[in-house]
Amino acid sequence: MFINKATSYIKRLLIVASVNFFILFVLFFILELIFTSYDYYKNKKTSNSKTMEFDYREPYPYIMFHSTPNVDISINSEQQKGKLGNLTHIVTNRYGFRYNNNLDEKKHNEIRIFILGGSVVFNGLTNETTISGYLEKMLNERYNGKYQIRVVNAGIVSAVSSQELALLTNTVIDLKPDIMIFFDGFNDANTSFNFEKRLGFPFNFKLYEGATNRAIDDLTTMDKLLSASHFLTKISPSLDMKNRLNVIMQKMNEKSNQNSSYEFTDSILYFINNWEKMYKISKAYNLKTLFILQPVNPKYRNYNYNHQEVIGYIDSFNMNVNNIILELKRKYNSNDFVSFDGILDHHPEYFRDTVHTYDEGNLFYAQKIEELLVNGGYIK
């Protein structure tokens, strides 16, 4: 009799436990469905990532990565809020350039200008309000139909000069450019200081050396299941794969720092060497060139904040490059090498952070570049 009661009690206990487990499972399923649907509809047309441009890059041979081709999307950019609006509309062509034309057949009166650089070149609320977009409009208005002038935005977010060199030789040359503009410097300095201590390596190259695979391999089966849950990662952000990757990246960054053996001057000379390579290659193809050292936000030099050490490094980088630019002008008897360092010191309001500008800053750059092209006889 005691055995029967115990068996009956265990059966009831199992039934209650099963019912409770079923209720919990259904509740979890409903919550997971709600959060998954919320994330899907939130990200369907917009992204709330502060570094939203990074979401639209992909690996590419020789260049390491470039902008994702054939994109047409509006993105919610927190970095633009409170200034010119918060939606950035990105359109790229089949080459990943932020340009509305695929550049198939070049017309007889067409002049093609390519601007290579990093996110400062790539950025703008629309394709038309990037540096290249403003410049194209200005030049076509100036020459009033005599030429069809295309100014192609070939900027790649976080690209360094070695990637520009690869992009020039592997892609741009084949698209029959007439004028090459290189607007850079910051990423070479910033990447070597913050992200990749090995000379000439692109931004976070260590990620492509296996950080993602290592992060995934380190996960147990249960970890993988938990990190896939939209509901659980909201409750416990530490389960999110991005947070796990950040930990791996930090460890790999420490490792790459230990492997670093070059000096500060080496990063400057490496950058200038890439400039000279691109200059010589462009001239070999009878292309006109313009190399521009980009400025940084002046206000960060005067405030004691956590990036001050970085600004000091970049300022030193720019000051050294400014002196070398004078040498390059004499060496090649050319005015193709220009410094914009300090050009916006009286307009810090044009910057939205250390180096990136709002659209009025892009317009300012475009106006200065137009002056250089016109006064320098780049377009006859």
N, C-alpha and C positions, 0 to 999 in steps of 0.2 A: 504493500500500500504506500509506504514511504517512497519507494522507487517510482511509483506511478505519479505521485504528487510532484516529485522532483522533475520527472520527465515533462509533466504538464506545464510546470512553471518555466522550464527551459524553453519549451515550445512557445509559450506566450511571450517570453523575453525576446526570443528570436523574431517573432512576428512584429513586436513593437520596434525592435532595432531595425528590422527590414523596412518597416513603414517610415520610420524616422530617416533612415538612410535614403529611401526613395524620395521623401519630401525634400531633404537637403540637396539631393542630386538634381531634382526638378528646379529647385530654387537657384542653384548654381548655374544650371543650364539657361534659365531665364535671364539671370544677371549677365552671363557671358554673352548671350544673344544681344542684350540691350547695349552693352559696352562695345561689342564688335560692330553693331550697326551704327552706333554713335561715331566711332572712329572712322568707319567707312565713309559716312556721309560728310563728316567734318573734313576728311582729306580728299574727297572726290574731286573738288575743284580748287581747294585752297590748302595751303600748308602753313602751320604756325611755327615752323622751325625758324629760329633766329638766324641760322646760317642756311637759309632756304636754298641758296644757289648751289650748295654742295650736294643737294639731293638730285641735281640734274647734271651730274658728271658720270662718265663711265670709262672703264679701262680701254685703252687704245694702243696699238703697236707703236713702239719707238717713242711716242709722246708720253706714255704712261697713262694719262687720262685726258679726256677732252669733254666739252659740253655735249650733252645728249642730243643726237640729231632728231629733227622732225618733231619738236616739242611745240605745243601751242596751249599755254596754260596760264591762268591767273593765280597768283600766290599771295597769301596774307603775310606781309613782311613787317614784323614788329619794329624793325630798325628804321622804317620809314614813317611810323605813326607820328602824328602831331606835326608833320611838316608839309608834305605834299600829297598826303593820302596814304593808304595802307595796302593797296593792291598793286602788285607788280605783274605786268603782263609780259611773259617771255615767249618769243617765237624763234625757233632755230630752223635752219635749212638742213639739207641732207648731210652737210659736212659738220654740223654741230655749231656753225657760226650763228651768232644772234643777228640774223639778217633775213629779210623776207623773200629773197630770191636765191635760186639754186645755182646761179652763175654758170649756166650751160654754155650758150654761144655768146661770144664777145662781139659786139657791134663795131663798125668801123670808126665811129666817133666816140666810143666808150672809153673812159678812163677809170681804171680800177685802182683804188687805194685800200690797202689792208692795214688795220691797226691791230698789232699784237701786244698782249700784256696780260694782266691778271684780272681780278674782280673789279678794279676801278674802271677798266675798259669795258668789261662785260656789263656792269650795273647800269640801271636806269629804270624808272617806273614803266617805260615802254621802250620798244626798239628805237623809236624816234627821239627819245630823250636821253639816249646814251651819248657819249662823246662822238661816236661815229655817226649816229643819227642826226645830231645837230650839224655836224660838219658837212655831211652830204647835202642837207637842205641849204646851207649857206653857200656852198660852192656852186650848186646848180642855179641858185638865184643870181649869183655873181656873174656866171658865164651865160646865163639866159638862153639855154638851148644850143649853144655852140658845141658843147660836149654833153654826153650823158655820163655824169660822174657818179660812180658807185663808191661809197666808203663802207667797207665791210668790217663788221665787228668780229674779229677773230680772237677776242679775249677769252681766257680760260680762268675760272676762279682758282686762285692760289698758285697759278703757274709761275715758274721761275724761268730765267733766261735760257737755260739749257733745253727746256721744253719748247720755248719759242723757236730756238734754233732747229729742233727736230720738226716742228710744225712747218717752218719755212721751207725746209728741204724736202719734206715728205708729202706736203699737201699744197701749200700756198703757191709755190713756184709753178705748179701744173695748172693753176687757175689764171695764168697770164696777168699778173699784177703789173702796174706801171710805177706805183709809188708804195714804198713800205715804210710804215711808221711803227716804231717800237716805244711803248710808253711803260716804263718799268723801273725796277730798282728796289722797291719796298719789299717785295716777296723774297728776293735774293738775300736781303739783309735779315728780314724777320724769320724766314724759314731756317736759316743757318743758326740763328740765335735761339729760337724757341722749339722748333719741331724736328729738325733733322740735322744732327751735328756732323754728318759726313758730307764733305765738300761736294757741292754740285748735285746732291740728291734732291729729288722733288719733295714737296710737302708730304709728310707722313708716309714716306716710301716704306717704312717698316710695316705699315698696315698691309701692304701688298706682299710683304715677305712672309706672311703667315699668321698675323695677329688674329684675324677672323677665324681661321681654321683652328688655331690653338685655343681660342676662347670656346669654340664649340666642342673641341675634343675634350676639354677639361670638364665639360658638363656631364653629369650623370643623366640617365634616362629620365628620372624624375625632374631634374633641373630643366631639361629641354621641354617637358610637358608644362611645367609651371611657367616658364618664360614665354610660352606660346599663348598664355591666357591673357586676354585684354582686361578681364576683371581683376585677376590677382596682381597683375603688374601695376594697376591703379592703386590697390591697397598697399602693396609693398614694392616700391620702385626699384629696390635692389635686385628684384627678379628680372628686371628688364634687360634684354640682351645688350642694349646700348651702354648701360651702366657697367655691365661685365666687360665689354670691350674697352671702355675707358680705363679700367684697372689694368688690363693687359697692355694697352698702349702706353700707360705710364711706366710700366716695368720695362717695356722695350725701348722707351725713350731714355731711361736710365742706362740701359745697355749700350745704346748708340752713343750716348755721351762718353761712356768709358772707351769706346772705340775711336773717338775723335782725336786727331793728332795735328790738325792744321791750325794756323794762326789767323787772327782777325784780318790781316792784310791779304791772306790767301783768298778769302771770300770776295774781297774787292777785285783782286786781279783776275779771279775766275769769271766774275761778272763782266769785266771789261774785255777779257779775252773772247767771251761769247759775243759781245757787241762787235768786236773787230771781225770775227768769223762771219757774222750776219752781214756786216758791211761789205766784206770782200765777195761773199757769195752773191749778194744783191747786185753789186757792180759787175760781176761776171755775166749776169743776165741783163745787163743794161738797165737796171732799175734805179730809180731815185730813192733816196733813203732819208729818214729823219729819226734820230735817236733822242729820246727825251727822258731825263731823270725825273721821276715824279716826286712831288712834295708830301710832307706830312702836316697834320694839324698843329699849328703853332701853340695852341693853348696848353697842350700836354707837356710842353717843355717847362712850364712855370708852375705846375701843380705837383704836390707830393702825393703821388698815388702809385698803385701797385705796378703800373707799366712804365714808370719813369726810367727804370734801368734799360728797358727795351728802347725807349725813345732816345736815350743817350747813345746807345749802340747804333741806332739807325742814323742819328744826326752825324755821328763820327763817320759812318759809312758814306753818307751823302757829301760831307765836307771833302773826304778823300776823292770821291768820284768827281766832284766839281773841279778839283785841281787837275785830275787826269783828263777831263773833257778839254781843258785848254791845251793839253799836250796832244790830244787826238786831232784837234783843229789844225795845229801846226804840222803834225805828222802827215796828215792826208790833204793838207791845204783845202780844208772843207769846213763849211758851217753846218754840216749834217748832225753835229753833236751839240745838244742843247740841255741846259739844266733849268727845270721849273722849281728847283728847290727854293722855297721862300716866296714863291709867286703869289701864294694865297695868305701870306702872313697878315694882311690887312682885312682878310675875309674869313675868319675862323668859323663864321656862321654857315659857310658853305659845306663844312664837314659834318658828317653824322657820327664819326668816330675818329680813330687815330689817322686813317688814311682815306676812307671812303667818303665820297661827296654826295650831296643831294643833287637833284637835277640842275639847279642853278650853277652848281660847281662844274657839272659836266658841260654846261653851256659856256662857262668861262674858259675852260680848257679848249673847247672847240674853237672859240673866237681867237685865242692865242695861236692855236695850230694853223688856223686859216691865215693869219697874218704871216706866219713863217712860210707857208706854202706860196702865198701870193708874192711876198717881198723877195723870196728866194728863187723865184722863177721856176717853181716846180711844174706849173701848168702854163704853157706858153699862150 
